[in-house]
């Protein structure tokens, strides 16, 4: 303590309380009032904090079910103090590398060769060592789903060399060769509805270390490009083989082939509430030959509007238009063009296959734009054939909206009876046409003559006069009031007036008239193309979009 003068000492004595004087707070009671709006502070985990916290004028709060603020105030979660080194540290109790506790895919023959070779080398180096050779998990080299491993001794300092425990794909190019398991896995993924993300989930749930997403995507790009090239060569061989068989069978022009075609989309092209553009983004046009019973696919064209590269560049503010922009552009159709232009697609595909074959007759589902594109590509008049199944459906729709009289069909549910009447007429017409073709051997001139009486017979039969006329002119009804496919109820009678018979005759001429007989002279359908369209959904579903490899997936599905 420093020196205090006499004057300062007297000042301090006068300034302080006098001895015996009570303090100012003596005898007073202190009361602490509790506030009714007191807050509590809560510190949640980071995941719960991010899910529940709300902002009110840049202040963190919690919300009640009615939207009001609660009495609890959030505290920020504590920072995670787990270091990256601790995540890779092996527990001292087990002394086993974490990778050795997972499932790995090895080739048994290569694993057996590694074990036998390293055991011999270990004995030659130290024959008195009684240690075990184990896999060095810290030195494992991952190559997709394949692994390179080496062995080390648990007692001595012996460390073996690395062995490839996977088979490689032969290649003439420089660099590291691809593993068969990586290529095979991408072929399998391309033949299903899942992508690399779904495949990684499957691997992780089975405790298999999945390859990196970038490596899987690069491998998928190479595999799908190879599948496209393979299928294009296969379809070219099919077309050449078809021409050779036509020449052997004595066809006048071996290059002429009857073809059926159809186009499908990855989703509905008319969906006004989802996008200002057409909702469809991928169109697949298929052509199959009709010269043989196999109906092999001779051409396919995939039209794609999707391009992830252009989307990334637009987000960065760069003006980019697909297709043919810088970088890798997966789109071959502009976003402003119509995705439903089947005439353009068939014209392009017709040019591709015209190097090997010429289209003589083209069967489609009534879309006139498709036949126009085919005729432009071929340079000659191509016959337009109608699909028999779609033609029958057109007849059914026409019968449902035909202006029949009110007293023609009677019953409690006229809509149901009318629909069943349309189904019965459709089935009768298709059956008559097929039976007449079979009996007359496809003679169109004779068919046009006999179908006049067949139409009149069908009208009389449905009007309740099934008898001599059916027995004489019908090919499927013997006049016994028993048709092969009659969907009409037994207690409902059809009563047609002259106007009803005239309307029904006009409808029947859609399938059995002279123009319809010319359009169905070969009884061809587009069922093979429609079956192919359904198979495309297995690799290109509507719920998943494969903008980069949709072409390779479609070609791979055709090649299977």
C-alpha positions in Angstrom: 0.0 0.0 0.0 1.3 3.5 -0.9 2.0 6.4 1.5 -1.1 8.3 2.7 -0.8 11.9 3.8 -2.4 13.2 7.0 -4.7 15.5 5.0 -6.0 12.6 2.8 -6.5 10.4 5.9 -8.7 13.0 7.5 -10.7 13.4 4.3 -11.3 9.6 4.1 -12.4 9.5 7.7 -14.9 12.3 7.2 -16.2 10.9 4.0 -17.0 7.4 5.3 -19.8 6.4 7.6 -19.4 7.3 11.2 -18.9 4.5 13.7 -22.3 3.2 15.0 -24.4 4.7 12.2 -26.7 2.1 10.4 -26.4 1.6 6.7 -29.1 2.9 4.4 -30.3 -0.6 3.3 -30.5 -2.0 6.8 -34.1 -3.2 7.7 -35.4 -3.0 4.2 -36.7 -6.1 2.4 -35.9 -6.7 -1.3 -38.6 -8.2 -3.5 -37.9 -9.7 -6.9 -41.0 -9.8 -9.2 -41.3 -12.6 -11.7 -42.3 -11.5 -15.1 -45.2 -13.4 -16.8 -43.5 -13.2 -20.2 -40.2 -14.6 -19.1 -38.3 -16.6 -21.9 -36.6 -19.9 -21.8 -33.5 -20.6 -23.9 -33.3 -23.9 -25.7 -30.3 -25.4 -27.6 -31.4 -28.1 -30.1 -29.3 -30.4 -32.2 -28.2 -28.9 -35.6 -30.7 -31.0 -37.6 -33.6 -30.1 -35.3 -32.5 -26.4 -35.2 -32.5 -26.1 -39.0 -35.9 -27.8 -39.3 -37.7 -25.7 -36.6 -36.1 -22.2 -36.5 -37.9 -19.3 -38.0 -36.9 -15.7 -38.7 -38.8 -12.6 -37.4 -37.1 -9.4 -38.4 -33.7 -11.2 -38.5 -34.4 -12.6 -35.0 -34.4 -16.4 -34.5 -37.6 -17.7 -33.0 -39.8 -20.8 -32.8 -43.3 -20.9 -34.2 -46.4 -22.4 -32.5 -49.1 -24.3 -34.4 -51.1 -21.1 -34.9 -48.1 -19.2 -36.3 -47.4 -17.2 -33.1 -44.0 -17.0 -31.4 -43.4 -19.4 -28.5 -41.8 -18.4 -25.2 -38.7 -20.4 -26.0 -35.7 -18.7 -27.6 -33.3 -20.7 -29.7 -29.6 -20.9 -29.1 -27.4 -21.7 -32.0 -26.2 -25.4 -32.0 -22.7 -26.2 -30.9 -20.1 -26.7 -33.6 -19.1 -30.3 -34.5 -15.7 -31.0 -33.2 -15.1 -34.3 -35.0 -12.0 -34.0 -37.0 -11.4 -35.7 -40.3 -8.4 -37.6 -38.8 -10.6 -39.1 -36.1 -13.1 -40.4 -38.8 -10.3 -42.4 -40.4 -8.7 -43.6 -37.2 -8.9 -47.4 -36.6 -10.2 -48.4 -33.2 -7.4 -49.7 -31.0 -9.5 -52.6 -29.7 -10.3 -54.2 -33.1 -7.1 -53.3 -35.1 -9.1 -54.0 -38.2 -9.4 -51.5 -41.0 -13.0 -50.3 -41.6 -12.9 -51.3 -45.3 -12.3 -54.9 -44.3 -15.6 -55.0 -42.5 -17.5 -54.2 -45.7 -18.5 -56.5 -48.6 -16.2 -56.5 -51.6 -16.5 -58.2 -55.0 -13.5 -60.4 -55.9 -12.8 -62.9 -58.6 -12.3 -66.2 -56.6 -9.6 -67.5 -59.0 -7.6 -64.3 -58.8 -7.9 -64.2 -55.0 -6.8 -67.8 -54.8 -3.8 -67.1 -57.0 -2.8 -64.1 -54.8 -3.0 -66.1 -51.6 -0.9 -69.1 -53.0 1.8 -66.8 -54.5 2.2 -64.7 -51.4 2.3 -67.7 -49.1 5.2 -69.1 -51.1 7.1 -65.8 -51.1 6.6 -65.4 -47.4 7.9 -68.8 -46.6 11.0 -68.3 -48.8 11.8 -65.0 -47.1 11.3 -66.0 -43.5 10.6 -69.7 -43.0 10.6 -69.5 -39.2 7.9 -66.7 -39.1 4.6 -68.0 -37.7 2.6 -64.8 -38.5 -0.5 -64.7 -40.6 -0.9 -63.1 -44.0 -3.8 -60.6 -43.9 -5.1 -58.1 -46.4 -3.7 -54.6 -45.9 -6.8 -52.6 -45.8 -5.0 -49.3 -45.6 -3.3 -50.0 -49.0 -6.4 -51.2 -50.9 -6.8 -49.5 -54.3 -10.4 -49.1 -55.5 -11.3 -49.2 -59.2 -15.0 -48.7 -59.4 -16.4 -52.0 -58.0 -13.1 -53.8 -58.4 -10.2 -53.8 -56.0 -6.4 -54.2 -56.0 -5.2 -55.8 -52.8 -1.9 -56.8 -51.1 -1.0 -59.0 -48.2 1.2 -58.3 -45.2 2.4 -60.4 -42.3 1.1 -59.8 -38.8 4.5 -60.5 -37.1 7.4 -59.8 -39.6 7.8 -56.9 -41.9 6.8 -58.8 -45.1 4.6 -56.8 -47.4 3.5 -58.3 -50.7 2.8 -56.7 -54.1 -0.6 -55.5 -55.3 -2.8 -57.9 -57.3 -5.8 -57.1 -59.5 -8.7 -59.0 -58.2 -11.0 -58.2 -61.2 -11.0 -59.0 -64.9 -10.2 -56.3 -67.4 -11.8 -55.5 -70.7 -9.3 -55.9 -73.6 -8.5 -52.6 -75.2 -6.0 -51.4 -77.8 -5.9 -47.9 -76.5 -3.4 -46.5 -74.0 -4.2 -46.1 -70.4 -5.7 -48.0 -67.6 -8.1 -50.7 -68.8 -11.7 -50.8 -67.6 -12.9 -53.5 -65.3 -15.5 -56.0 -66.6 -17.6 -55.6 -63.4 -17.8 -51.8 -64.0 -18.8 -52.2 -67.6 -21.3 -55.0 -66.8 -22.9 -53.0 -64.0 -23.5 -50.0 -66.3 -25.0 -52.3 -69.0 -27.4 -53.7 -66.3 -28.3 -50.2 -65.0 -29.0 -49.1 -68.6 -31.5 -52.0 -69.0 -33.6 -51.0 -65.9 -35.5 -47.9 -64.9 -33.0 -46.8 -62.2 -29.9 -44.7 -62.7 -26.6 -44.4 -61.1 -28.1 -42.7 -58.0 -30.5 -45.7 -57.4 -27.7 -48.2 -58.1 -25.5 -46.5 -55.5 -28.3 -46.8 -52.9 -28.6 -50.5 -53.6 -24.8 -50.9 -53.2 -24.7 -48.9 -50.0 -27.6 -50.8 -48.4 -25.8 -54.0 -49.0 -22.6 -52.7 -47.3 -20.7 -52.5 -50.6 -18.6 -49.4 -51.1 -20.1 -47.7 -54.1 -18.0 -46.1 -56.9 -17.8 -42.4 -57.1 -20.7 -40.6 -58.9 -18.3 -39.0 -61.4 -16.6 -42.3 -62.3 -20.0 -44.0 -62.7 -21.2 -41.3 -65.0 -18.1 -41.4 -67.2 -18.4 -45.2 -67.5 -22.1 -44.9 -68.3 -21.4 -42.4 -71.1 -18.9 -44.8 -72.7 -21.1 -47.8 -72.3 -24.2 -46.1 -73.7 -22.3 -44.8 -76.7 -21.0 -48.3 -77.4 -24.5 -49.7 -77.1 -25.8 -47.2 -79.6 -23.1 -48.0 -82.2 -23.6 -51.7 -81.7 -27.4 -51.5 -82.3 -27.0 -49.3 -85.3 -24.6 -51.9 -86.9 -27.1 -54.6 -86.0 -30.0 -52.9 -87.6 -27.9 -52.3 -90.7 -27.1 -56.0 -90.9 -30.8 -56.8 -90.5 -31.7 -54.5 -93.5 -29.0 -56.1 -95.7 -30.0 -59.6 -94.7 -33.6 -58.7 -95.5 -32.7 -57.5 -99.0 -30.7 -60.7 -99.6 -33.6 -62.9 -98.5 -36.0 -60.9 -100.8 -33.7 -61.7 -103.7 -33.6 -65.4 -102.9 -37.3 -65.6 -102.6 -37.8 -64.2 -106.1 -39.0 -60.7 -105.3 -38.9 -58.4 -108.4 -37.3 -55.6 -106.5 -35.4 -57.0 -103.5 -35.0 -53.5 -101.9 -38.7 -52.9 -101.5 -39.9 -53.6 -98.0 -43.2 -53.1 -96.2 -42.7 -51.1 -93.0 -44.8 -50.1 -90.0 -44.0 -47.2 -87.9 -45.1 -45.4 -84.7 -43.8 -42.7 -82.3 -44.0 -42.6 -78.5 -43.2 -39.9 -76.0 -41.7 -40.0 -72.5 -44.8 -38.2 -71.2 -48.0 -36.6 -72.4 -47.3 -33.9 -75.0 -50.6 -32.0 -74.1 -50.4 -30.8 -70.5 -51.3 -27.1 -70.4 -51.1 -26.7 -66.6 -47.5 -27.7 -66.2 -45.4 -25.7 -68.8 -46.0 -23.1 -71.5 -44.3 -25.5 -73.9 -45.3 -29.0 -74.9 -44.7 -31.3 -71.9 -43.1 -34.0 -74.0 -39.3 -33.8 -74.1 -38.2 -37.1 -75.7 -39.8 -38.7 -78.8 -38.9 -42.2 -80.0 -39.8 -43.2 -83.6 -39.6 -46.8 -84.5 -39.9 -48.6 -87.8 -40.4 -52.4 -88.2 -40.4 -54.5 -91.3 -43.6 -56.4 -92.4 -42.1 -58.8 -94.9 -41.5 -61.5 -92.4 -43.3 -62.8 -89.3 -40.5 -61.7 -87.0 -41.2 -58.0 -87.7 -37.7 -57.0 -86.8 -36.8 -53.3 -86.0 -35.0 -51.8 -89.0 -34.7 -48.2 -87.7 -35.1 -46.0 -84.7 -34.7 -42.3 -84.1 -34.6 -40.6 -80.6 -35.5 -36.9 -80.6 -34.3 -35.2 -77.4 -34.9 -31.6 -76.1 -33.0 -32.1 -72.9 -29.5 -30.7 -72.3 -28.0 -30.1 -68.9 -25.0 -28.2 -70.3 -27.2 -25.5 -71.8 -29.1 -25.2 -68.5 -25.9 -24.7 -66.6 -24.7 -22.1 -69.0 -28.0 -20.2 -68.9 -27.9 -20.1 -65.1 -24.5 -18.4 -65.5 -26.0 -15.7 -67.7 -24.7 -17.0 -71.0 -27.1 -17.0 -74.0 -27.1 -20.6 -75.3 -29.4 -22.2 -77.8 -29.7 -25.9 -78.4 -28.7 -27.9 -80.4 -25.0 -27.5 -81.5 -23.8 -25.1 -78.9 -20.3 -25.2 -77.5 -19.6 -28.1 -75.1 -21.5 -31.4 -75.1 -25.0 -30.9 -76.3 -27.3 -33.8 -75.9 -30.4 -32.2 -77.5 -31.0 -32.6 -81.2 -34.3 -30.7 -81.3 -34.7 -27.1 -80.4 -36.9 -26.1 -77.5 -39.1 -23.9 -79.7 -39.8 -26.8 -82.2 -42.8 -29.1 -81.8 -41.9 -32.4 -80.2 -44.9 -34.0 -81.9 -43.7 -33.5 -85.5 -43.9 -37.1 -86.6 -43.6 -36.2 -90.3 -40.1 -34.7 -89.7 -39.0 -37.7 -87.6 -40.1 -40.3 -90.2 -38.5 -38.2 -93.0 -35.1 -38.3 -91.1 -35.4 -42.0 -90.3 -36.5 -42.7 -93.9 -33.3 -41.1 -95.2 -31.2 -43.2 -92.8 -32.6 -46.6 -93.9 -32.9 -45.6 -97.6 -29.3 -46.5 -98.1 -30.2 -50.2 -97.7 -34.0 -50.6 -98.4 -36.9 -48.8 -100.0 -40.3 -48.5 -98.4 -43.1 -49.9 -100.5 -46.0 -49.7 -98.1 -46.1 -47.8 -94.8 -48.5 -48.8 -92.0 -49.3 -46.2 -89.4 -52.1 -45.4 -86.9 -53.9 -42.9 -89.1 -51.4 -40.0 -88.7 -51.1 -38.4 -92.1 -48.0 -36.4 -91.2 -46.0 -39.6 -90.7 -46.8 -40.9 -94.2 -46.0 -37.5 -95.7 -42.5 -37.6 -94.1 -41.9 -41.1 -95.4 -42.9 -40.1 -99.0 -40.5 -37.1 -98.9 -37.6 -39.3 -97.8 -38.2 -42.0 -100.4 -38.7 -40.0 -103.5 -41.5 -42.2 -104.8 -45.2 -42.9 -104.0 -45.3 -45.0 -100.9 -48.5 -46.9 -100.2 -50.4 -45.8 -97.1 -51.9 -48.7 -95.1 -54.1 -48.3 -92.1 -53.6 -50.2 -88.8 -56.6 -52.6 -88.5 -56.8 -52.2 -84.7 -56.9 -48.4 -84.8 -59.3 -48.5 -87.7 -61.7 -50.6 -85.5 -61.4 -48.2 -82.6 -62.3 -45.3 -85.0 -65.4 -47.3 -86.0 -66.3 -47.7 -82.4 -65.9 -44.0 -81.6 -68.0 -43.1 -84.7 -70.8 -45.4 -83.6 -70.8 -43.9 -80.1 -71.5 -40.4 -81.5 -73.6 -41.5 -84.5 -77.1 -39.8 -84.7 -79.3 -42.8 -84.2 -83.0 -42.5 -83.4 -84.1 -42.4 -79.8 -86.1 -45.6 -80.1 -83.4 -47.7 -81.6 -81.9 -48.9 -78.3 -84.1 -49.1 -75.3 -83.0 -49.8 -71.7 -82.3 -48.3 -68.3 -78.7 -47.4 -69.2 -78.6 -46.3 -72.8 -75.0 -45.2 -72.7 -73.9 -48.6 -71.6 -76.1 -50.4 -74.2 -74.8 -48.1 -76.9 -71.2 -48.8 -76.0 -71.9 -52.5 -76.1 -73.6 -52.1 -79.4 -70.5 -50.4 -80.8 -68.2 -53.1 -79.5 -70.4 -55.8 -81.1 -70.4 -54.1 -84.5 -66.6 -53.5 -84.3 -65.9 -57.2 -83.5 -68.3 -58.4 -86.2 -66.6 -56.2 -88.9 -63.1 -57.2 -88.0 -64.1 -60.9 -87.9 -65.8 -60.6 -91.3 -62.8 -58.9 -92.9 -60.3 -61.4 -91.6 -62.4 -64.4 -92.5 -63.0 -63.0 -96.0 -59.3 -62.4 -96.5 -58.6 -65.9 -95.5 -61.2 -67.5 -97.7 -60.5 -65.3 -100.8 -56.7 -65.3 -100.4 -56.6 -61.5 -100.2 -58.1 -60.9 -103.7 -59.1 -57.2 -103.3 -61.3 -57.1 -106.4 -63.4 -60.0 -105.2 -63.4 -58.6 -101.7 -64.9 -55.3 -102.9 -67.7 -57.2 -104.6 -68.7 -59.5 -101.7 -68.4 -56.8 -99.0 -71.5 -55.0 -100.4 -73.6 -57.9 -99.5 -71.7 -58.4 -96.2 -72.6 -54.9 -95.1 -76.3 -55.4 -95.8 -76.2 -58.7 -94.0 -74.6 -57.2 -90.9 -77.4 -54.5 -90.8 -80.1 -57.2 -91.1 -78.5 -59.4 -88.5 -78.3 -56.6 -85.8 -81.8 -55.5 -86.7 -83.1 -58.9 -85.7 -83.3 -60.7 -89.1 -80.5 -63.2 -88.7 -81.2 -66.1 -90.9 -81.0 -66.9 -94.6 -79.0 -63.7 -95.4 -76.3 -64.5 -92.8 -76.1 -68.1 -94.0 -75.6 -67.0 -97.6 -73.3 -63.9 -97.4 -71.7 -63.8 -93.9 -68.3 -65.4 -93.2 -68.7 -65.7 -89.5 -72.5 -66.0 -88.8 -74.3 -69.1 -89.8 -77.8 -67.5 -89.3 -78.5 -69.1 -85.9 -78.5 -65.8 -83.9 -75.1 -66.9 -82.3 -72.3 -64.6 -83.1 -68.7 -65.2 -82.0 -68.4 -61.9 -80.1 -71.7 -60.3 -79.2 -71.7 -57.9 -76.3 -75.4 -57.0 -76.5 -77.7 -58.2 -73.6 -80.1 -60.9 -74.5 -83.2 -59.0 -73.4 -82.4 -55.9 -75.6 -83.6 -55.8 -79.1 -82.4 -53.3 -81.7 -85.2 -51.6 -83.7 -83.7 -49.6 -86.6 -85.7 -47.3 -88.9 -84.5 -46.4 -92.4 -82.4 -43.5 -91.2 -80.7 -45.7 -88.6 -79.8 -48.3 -91.3 -78.4 -45.5 -93.5 -76.2 -44.2 -90.6 -75.0 -47.7 -89.7 -74.1 -48.4 -93.3 -71.9 -45.3 -93.5 -70.2 -46.4 -90.3 -69.6 -49.9 -91.6 -68.0 -48.6 -94.8 -65.2 -47.2 -92.6 -63.9 -50.7 -92.3 -65.6 -52.7 -95.1 -65.9 -50.0 -97.8 -63.8 -50.0 -101.0 -61.4 -47.3 -99.7 -60.9 -49.1 -96.4 -60.3 -52.4 -98.2 -57.5 -50.8 -100.2 -56.0 -49.4 -97.0 -56.1 -52.8 -95.2 -55.3 -55.0 -98.1 -52.4 -56.6 -96.2 -54.1 -56.7 -92.8 -51.0 -55.1 -91.3 -50.9 -53.5 -87.8 -48.5 -51.5 -85.7 -48.6 -53.8 -82.8 -44.9 -54.6 -83.0 -44.0 -50.9 -82.8 -46.4 -50.4 -79.9 -44.9 -53.4 -78.1 -41.5 -51.8 -78.6 -42.9 -48.5 -77.2 -44.0 -50.2 -74.1 -40.6 -51.8 -73.7 -39.0 -48.4 -73.9 -40.7 -47.4 -70.7 -38.7 -50.0 -68.8 -35.4 -48.1 -69.5 -36.8 -44.6 -70.0 -39.7 -44.2 -67.5 -41.8 -41.1 -67.2 -40.7 -40.5 -63.6 -37.0 -40.3 -64.4 -35.3 -38.2 -67.0 -32.0 -39.4 -68.6 -31.0 -36.4 -70.6 -27.4 -37.7 -71.4 -27.9 -41.4 -72.0 -31.5 -41.8 -73.1 -30.4 -42.7 -76.7 -28.0 -45.4 -75.5 -30.7 -46.9 -73.2 -33.2 -47.1 -76.1 -30.7 -48.8 -78.4 -29.7 -51.2 -75.7 -33.3 -52.2 -75.1 -33.7 -52.9 -78.8 -30.6 -55.0 -78.9 -31.7 -57.2 -76.0 
